[in-house]
Amino acid sequence: RYREGFGLLQRTMGNEQSTWASGPRPQLLPEDVLARIAAVKAGETTELDLSRCLFDLNTEAMEALATELRGVPQVTMLDLRRNSMRPAGADALARVLVGAEHLRTLHTEGNEWGFRGNRAMVIAACSHTTTLRELSGIALDRHLGVLGLDPEEFRGADNDRILEVIRDRNIRGAVPTARALVVLVGPGSAGKSALFNQLSRESFVWHAPASDGLQMRDISVPIPAAEERKEEE
């Protein structure tokens, strides 16, 4: 009887396992999330509010979310606030933001992805953007290195100013606020001071006395935009 009962149990479990394996896969994303994404796909809106609705998503669910978001590149506003997402969530979303060519507003407050997640989001959303105008939840002045901006000039700057510079750089192909250190070296009376005066738009002085020691000064040299350089060529 024991053997017969045990055999019946094995056959029953085998049938159930076969049913589970061949049945539909479990839904990874909440219904309201899918409904909001569907509204964007249908052209009803370009603003996607996913705040407070992505709690406790595992890695597989985050990848499913990333796949869904790739299907709505027309999004202009993405709200990810207060979802307590971890670094893996930021990594998955960052891969989507690289292709968000129309994104103008991004909200990220209330997540737990830390500095690593913030950096992934900054690189993806800001490095090549020509449209992003508002970013909340991440201080861009803490990521100046990955954005290729001068820490001395932009430390403490607000996000609006930094985003304006990045947009201008990506559109024009140049940063109008670049800084450089130039050292003029040569023998005495070779014309170093005369060259410096010419760069700083000062008048040329004939028979000027030789400079004594090292001189340091700041000058501003206008850099033409990419369009102007092409016209000159």
Contacts in CASP RR format, 6 or more apart in sequence:
PFRMAT RR
TARGET T0000
AUTHOR 0000-0000-0000
METHOD contacts of the structure
MODEL  1
RYREGFGLLQRTMGNEQSTWASGPRPQLLPEDVLARIAAVKAGETTELDL
SRCLFDLNTEAMEALATELRGVPQVTMLDLRRNSMRPAGADALARVLVGA
EHLRTLHTEGNEWGFRGNRAMVIAACSHTTTLRELSGIALDRHLGVLGLD
PEEFRGADNDRILEVIRDRNIRGAVPTARALVVLVGPGSAGKSALFNQLS
RESFVWHAPASDGLQMRDISVPIPAAEERKEEE
28 57 0 8 1.000
28 60 0 8 1.000
28 61 0 8 1.000
28 64 0 8 1.000
29 57 0 8 1.000
29 61 0 8 1.000
29 64 0 8 1.000
29 65 0 8 1.000
29 68 0 8 1.000
30 53 0 8 1.000
32 53 0 8 1.000
33 50 0 8 1.000
33 53 0 8 1.000
33 54 0 8 1.000
33 65 0 8 1.000
34 68 0 8 1.000
36 48 0 8 1.000
36 49 0 8 1.000
36 50 0 8 1.000
36 53 0 8 1.000
37 48 0 8 1.000
37 68 0 8 1.000
37 69 0 8 1.000
37 72 0 8 1.000
39 45 0 8 1.000
40 46 0 8 1.000
40 47 0 8 1.000
40 48 0 8 1.000
40 72 0 8 1.000
40 74 0 8 1.000
40 75 0 8 1.000
41 71 0 8 1.000
41 72 0 8 1.000
43 74 0 8 1.000
46 74 0 8 1.000
46 75 0 8 1.000
46 76 0 8 1.000
46 77 0 8 1.000
46 102 0 8 1.000
47 75 0 8 1.000
47 76 0 8 1.000
47 77 0 8 1.000
47 79 0 8 1.000
48 69 0 8 1.000
48 72 0 8 1.000
48 75 0 8 1.000
48 77 0 8 1.000
48 78 0 8 1.000
48 79 0 8 1.000
49 77 0 8 1.000
49 79 0 8 1.000
50 78 0 8 1.000
50 79 0 8 1.000
50 80 0 8 1.000
50 83 0 8 1.000
51 79 0 8 1.000
51 80 0 8 1.000
51 81 0 8 1.000
51 82 0 8 1.000
51 83 0 8 1.000
51 107 0 8 1.000
52 81 0 8 1.000
52 82 0 8 1.000
52 83 0 8 1.000
53 83 0 8 1.000
54 65 0 8 1.000
54 80 0 8 1.000
54 83 0 8 1.000
54 85 0 8 1.000
55 83 0 8 1.000
55 84 0 8 1.000
57 65 0 8 1.000
57 85 0 8 1.000
57 89 0 8 1.000
59 88 0 8 1.000
59 89 0 8 1.000
59 92 0 8 1.000
62 85 0 8 1.000
62 88 0 8 1.000
62 89 0 8 1.000
62 92 0 8 1.000
62 93 0 8 1.000
63 92 0 8 1.000
65 92 0 8 1.000
65 93 0 8 1.000
66 92 0 8 1.000
66 93 0 8 1.000
66 95 0 8 1.000
66 96 0 8 1.000
69 75 0 8 1.000
69 93 0 8 1.000
69 96 0 8 1.000
70 96 0 8 1.000
73 99 0 8 1.000
73 100 0 8 1.000
73 101 0 8 1.000
73 102 0 8 1.000
74 102 0 8 1.000
75 100 0 8 1.000
75 102 0 8 1.000
75 103 0 8 1.000
76 102 0 8 1.000
76 103 0 8 1.000
76 104 0 8 1.000
76 105 0 8 1.000
77 103 0 8 1.000
77 104 0 8 1.000
77 105 0 8 1.000
77 106 0 8 1.000
78 100 0 8 1.000
78 103 0 8 1.000
78 105 0 8 1.000
78 106 0 8 1.000
78 107 0 8 1.000
79 107 0 8 1.000
80 93 0 8 1.000
80 106 0 8 1.000
80 107 0 8 1.000
80 108 0 8 1.000
80 111 0 8 1.000
81 107 0 8 1.000
81 108 0 8 1.000
81 109 0 8 1.000
81 110 0 8 1.000
81 111 0 8 1.000
82 109 0 8 1.000
82 110 0 8 1.000
82 111 0 8 1.000
83 110 0 8 1.000
83 111 0 8 1.000
84 110 0 8 1.000
84 111 0 8 1.000
84 112 0 8 1.000
85 93 0 8 1.000
85 111 0 8 1.000
85 112 0 8 1.000
85 113 0 8 1.000
86 112 0 8 1.000
86 113 0 8 1.000
87 113 0 8 1.000
87 114 0 8 1.000
87 116 0 8 1.000
87 117 0 8 1.000
87 120 0 8 1.000
89 113 0 8 1.000
90 111 0 8 1.000
90 113 0 8 1.000
90 114 0 8 1.000
90 116 0 8 1.000
90 117 0 8 1.000
90 118 0 8 1.000
90 120 0 8 1.000
90 121 0 8 1.000
91 117 0 8 1.000
91 120 0 8 1.000
93 121 0 8 1.000
93 124 0 8 1.000
94 117 0 8 1.000
94 120 0 8 1.000
94 121 0 8 1.000
94 123 0 8 1.000
94 124 0 8 1.000
94 125 0 8 1.000
95 124 0 8 1.000
96 124 0 8 1.000
97 103 0 8 1.000
97 106 0 8 1.000
97 121 0 8 1.000
97 124 0 8 1.000
97 125 0 8 1.000
98 124 0 8 1.000
98 128 0 8 1.000
100 125 0 8 1.000
101 131 0 8 1.000
102 131 0 8 1.000
103 125 0 8 1.000
103 129 0 8 1.000
103 131 0 8 1.000
103 132 0 8 1.000
104 131 0 8 1.000
104 132 0 8 1.000
104 133 0 8 1.000
104 134 0 8 1.000
105 132 0 8 1.000
105 133 0 8 1.000
105 134 0 8 1.000
105 135 0 8 1.000
106 121 0 8 1.000
106 125 0 8 1.000
106 132 0 8 1.000
106 134 0 8 1.000
106 135 0 8 1.000
106 136 0 8 1.000
107 136 0 8 1.000
107 137 0 8 1.000
108 118 0 8 1.000
108 121 0 8 1.000
108 135 0 8 1.000
108 136 0 8 1.000
108 137 0 8 1.000
108 138 0 8 1.000
109 136 0 8 1.000
109 137 0 8 1.000
110 137 0 8 1.000
113 120 0 8 1.000
113 121 0 8 1.000
115 142 0 8 1.000
118 138 0 8 1.000
118 142 0 8 1.000
118 143 0 8 1.000
119 143 0 8 1.000
119 146 0 8 1.000
121 138 0 8 1.000
122 138 0 8 1.000
122 140 0 8 1.000
122 143 0 8 1.000
122 146 0 8 1.000
122 147 0 8 1.000
123 143 0 8 1.000
123 146 0 8 1.000
125 132 0 8 1.000
125 135 0 8 1.000
126 132 0 8 1.000
126 135 0 8 1.000
126 140 0 8 1.000
126 147 0 8 1.000
126 163 0 8 1.000
126 166 0 8 1.000
127 146 0 8 1.000
127 147 0 8 1.000
127 166 0 8 1.000
128 170 0 8 1.000
129 163 0 8 1.000
129 166 0 8 1.000
129 167 0 8 1.000
129 170 0 8 1.000
130 167 0 8 1.000
130 170 0 8 1.000
130 171 0 8 1.000
131 167 0 8 1.000
132 163 0 8 1.000
132 166 0 8 1.000
132 167 0 8 1.000
133 160 0 8 1.000
133 163 0 8 1.000
133 167 0 8 1.000
134 159 0 8 1.000
134 160 0 8 1.000
134 163 0 8 1.000
135 159 0 8 1.000
135 163 0 8 1.000
136 159 0 8 1.000
138 159 0 8 1.000
139 159 0 8 1.000
140 147 0 8 1.000
140 157 0 8 1.000
140 159 0 8 1.000
140 162 0 8 1.000
140 163 0 8 1.000
141 154 0 8 1.000
141 155 0 8 1.000
141 156 0 8 1.000
141 157 0 8 1.000
141 158 0 8 1.000
141 162 0 8 1.000
144 150 0 8 1.000
144 151 0 8 1.000
144 154 0 8 1.000
144 155 0 8 1.000
144 162 0 8 1.000
145 151 0 8 1.000
147 162 0 8 1.000
147 166 0 8 1.000
149 162 0 8 1.000
149 165 0 8 1.000
149 166 0 8 1.000
149 175 0 8 1.000
150 177 0 8 1.000
150 178 0 8 1.000
150 179 0 8 1.000
152 179 0 8 1.000
153 177 0 8 1.000
153 179 0 8 1.000
154 161 0 8 1.000
154 162 0 8 1.000
154 165 0 8 1.000
165 175 0 8 1.000
165 176 0 8 1.000
165 177 0 8 1.000
168 175 0 8 1.000
168 176 0 8 1.000
169 175 0 8 1.000
172 225 0 8 1.000
172 226 0 8 1.000
172 227 0 8 1.000
173 226 0 8 1.000
174 223 0 8 1.000
174 225 0 8 1.000
174 226 0 8 1.000
176 223 0 8 1.000
176 225 0 8 1.000
178 223 0 8 1.000
184 192 0 8 1.000
184 195 0 8 1.000
184 196 0 8 1.000
185 192 0 8 1.000
186 192 0 8 1.000
188 210 0 8 1.000
189 210 0 8 1.000
192 211 0 8 1.000
193 208 0 8 1.000
193 211 0 8 1.000
193 215 0 8 1.000
194 204 0 8 1.000
194 205 0 8 1.000
194 208 0 8 1.000
196 215 0 8 1.000
196 217 0 8 1.000
196 219 0 8 1.000
197 203 0 8 1.000
197 204 0 8 1.000
197 205 0 8 1.000
198 204 0 8 1.000
199 219 0 8 1.000
199 221 0 8 1.000
200 217 0 8 1.000
200 219 0 8 1.000
224 232 0 8 1.000
END
